[in-house]
Amino acid sequence: MDNKAYLARWWHPLADGRIQCDLCPRDCRLHEGQRGLCFVRQRIDNAMVLTTYGRSSGFCIDPIEKKPLNHFLPGSSVFSFGTAGCNLACKFCQNWDISKSREMDRLMDAASPQQIAEAARVRGAASVAFTYNDPVIFAEYALDTADACHALGLKTVAVSAGYIHPEPGREFFAKMDAANVDLKAFTDEFYQQQTGSHLAPVLATLQQIKHETDCWLEITTLLIPGLNDSPAELEALTRWVAAELGPDVPLHFSAFHPDYKLLDVPATPAATLQRARRIALANGLHHVYTGNVHDVEGGTTFCPGCKAALIERDWYDLLHYELNEQGACPHCGTCIAGRFAAHFEPGFGRRRIPVRLSGADSFALPTSLT
């Protein structure tokens, strides 16, 4: 593979001799040898490189509902992988062993974009997901893999916090067929104190995806007791989504469990998720889901026209599927927003299948990055 593939994009030199990363709103300014907060973008020989290009923390086949995506090829399997590092500093990170790792560079499976796409195709996956850690920070690797996937007729999925500048964000999400973006809260105070970032860039990314790309968008908010689950905040969040993104963007309220630096915060009660769902529905959203809990009603896709239960789910299990070939309600003809296959096959279910890529160890990394 051409070494140019590992030279990072979206940076520029500064007058004081440093270089500035222009990928995300952190605008990290680096001296020689320094890494950005994400840990994976580093200055080497007066340029910025992506140190995790071609390296994964592991591969797995998941149900698409785990991303979570409920309106994108329901019931299909997705070939999932991530790398290491993150450009946020979430105290509640539930993949912290990957996103906060500083040793993963030497532990990862190696795979080219073409190997990943072929492995997904051979295993019958409908799509490839960039997940586990935020694909924004390995954008070059994700974009090359997206090209390889599209060449084989596979779709691509990004699971992201949406913390990215508009210019790279436009290019990144234009190559994604679907995205689930975390809207972690609806106050800048929460973003600053709990994630070390800011709310406004995330809202801008959500608007950009919805209004400037063809990428299918769904949103997840992890509800953390006492931090972002007040009725007032949920009212504001759901009203914003309805007004700025529209009523058909699915919104997932997910249950928190104690992890990383928030071990002293209790798990989210099911009643909190159900209350949030009622607030969102009352504010005009058509598709609101509860996650990380067994809740058939909260997992079901209802027709916004006649209210019929069209896709019933229990966690990742599809119990009933009733959309017609046009993705419309067979009872009243209302088209359901989303990306649906013309012919539905039985759901993949809650299986999670780890994958080891045959021959992946032969993937050569540039000498300067090993």
Rosetta blueprint (number, residue, H / E / L):
1 M L
2 D L
3 N H
4 K H
5 A H
6 Y H
7 L E
8 A L
9 R L
10 W L
11 W E
12 H E
13 P E
14 L L
15 A L
16 D L
17 G L
18 R L
19 I E
20 Q E
21 C E
22 D L
23 L L
24 C L
25 P L
26 R L
27 D L
28 C L
29 R E
30 L E
31 H L
32 E L
33 G L
34 Q L
35 R E
36 G L
37 L L
38 C L
39 F L
40 V L
41 R E
42 Q E
43 R E
44 I E
45 D L
46 N L
47 A E
48 M E
49 V E
50 L E
51 T L
52 T L
53 Y L
54 G L
55 R E
56 S E
57 S L
58 G E
59 F E
60 C E
61 I E
62 D E
63 P E
64 I H
65 E H
66 K H
67 K L
68 P L
69 L L
70 N L
71 H L
72 F E
73 L L
74 P L
75 G L
76 S L
77 S E
78 V E
79 F E
80 S E
81 F E
82 G E
83 T L
84 A L
85 G L
86 C L
87 N L
88 L L
89 A L
90 C L
91 K L
92 F L
93 C L
94 Q L
95 N L
96 W H
97 D H
98 I H
99 S H
100 K L
101 S L
102 R L
103 E L
104 M H
105 D H
106 R H
107 L L
108 M L
109 D E
110 A E
111 A L
112 S L
113 P H
114 Q H
115 Q H
116 I H
117 A H
118 E H
119 A H
120 A H
121 R H
122 V H
123 R L
124 G L
125 A L
126 A L
127 S E
128 V E
129 A E
130 F E
131 T L
132 Y L
133 N L
134 D L
135 P H
136 V H
137 I H
138 F H
139 A H
140 E H
141 Y H
142 A H
143 L H
144 D H
145 T H
146 A H
147 D H
148 A H
149 C H
150 H H
151 A H
152 L L
153 G L
154 L L
155 K E
156 T E
157 V E
158 A E
159 V E
160 S E
161 A L
162 G L
163 Y L
164 I L
165 H L
166 P H
167 E H
168 P H
169 G H
170 R H
171 E H
172 F H
173 F H
174 A H
175 K L
176 M L
177 D L
178 A E
179 A E
180 N E
181 V E
182 D E
183 L L
184 K L
185 A L
186 F L
187 T L
188 D H
189 E H
190 F H
191 Y H
192 Q H
193 Q H
194 Q H
195 T H
196 G L
197 S L
198 H L
199 L L
200 A H
201 P H
202 V H
203 L H
204 A H
205 T H
206 L H
207 Q H
208 Q H
209 I H
210 K H
211 H H
212 E H
213 T L
214 D L
215 C L
216 W E
217 L E
218 E E
219 I E
220 T E
221 T E
222 L E
223 L E
224 I L
225 P L
226 G L
227 L L
228 N L
229 D L
230 S L
231 P H
232 A H
233 E H
234 L H
235 E H
236 A H
237 L H
238 T H
239 R H
240 W H
241 V H
242 A H
243 A H
244 E H
245 L H
246 G L
247 P L
248 D L
249 V L
250 P L
251 L E
252 H E
253 F E
254 S E
255 A E
256 F L
257 H L
258 P L
259 D L
260 Y L
261 K L
262 L L
263 L L
264 D L
265 V L
266 P L
267 A L
268 T L
269 P L
270 A H
271 A H
272 T H
273 L H
274 Q H
275 R H
276 A H
277 R H
278 R H
279 I H
280 A H
281 L H
282 A H
283 N L
284 G L
285 L L
286 H L
287 H L
288 V E
289 Y E
290 T E
291 G E
292 N L
293 V L
294 H L
295 D L
296 V H
297 E H
298 G H
299 G H
300 T L
301 T E
302 F E
303 C L
304 P L
305 G L
306 C L
307 K L
308 A L
309 A E
310 L E
311 I E
312 E E
313 R E
314 D E
315 W L
316 Y L
317 D E
318 L E
319 L E
320 H E
321 Y E
322 E L
323 L L
324 N L
325 E L
326 Q L
327 G L
328 A E
329 C L
330 P L
331 H L
332 C L
333 G L
334 T L
335 C E
336 I L
337 A L
338 G L
339 R E
340 F L
341 A L
342 A L
343 H L
344 F L
345 E L
346 P L
347 G L
348 F L
349 G L
350 R L
351 R L
352 R L
353 I E
354 P E
355 V E
356 R L
357 L L
358 S L
359 G L
360 A H
361 D H
362 S H
363 F L
364 A L
365 L L
366 P L
367 T H
368 S H
369 L H
370 T L
